[in-house]
Amino acid sequence: MEKRNFYRTPVHGGLSTDLLLEGHPYSAARVTDIGLRGCCVQLPTTSAAHLKDHAPIDNLQLSGVRDDLYTLKARIAWYDLPKAGQDAWIRTGIEFLDTPDACAREIRELVAEGMSYWDH
């Protein structure tokens, strides 16, 4: 079982990110869960060549957190390479390095909503 230092809540649609990784742009990457310190996104398997531990992410834009668009500093925290022919996506953990106050406030609200949802 995976042990996390910070809680993340699952995201059910509507939250995506655009990012620039090693000079390669990725648009509308699906965010599967989010927390105060980072998120998990699905990247296409073609991005595998650009994934490196702690690789900086330029211009991470998080859209769908309420109604605003936020640009964050971030880096790759981890990634799971897919098994050959089994998956079209790579689960990728992203660590936020600098989160604007308004964005952090909205993420806190999302996490609190997710925690109360799963407590029922």
Secondary structure, 3 states (H helix, E strand, C coil): CCCCCCCEEECCCCCEEEEEECCEEEEEEEEEEEECCEEEEEEEHHHHHHCCCCCEEEEEEEEEECCEEEEEEEEEEEEECCCCCCCCEEEEEEEEEECCHHHHHHHHHHHHHHHHHHHC
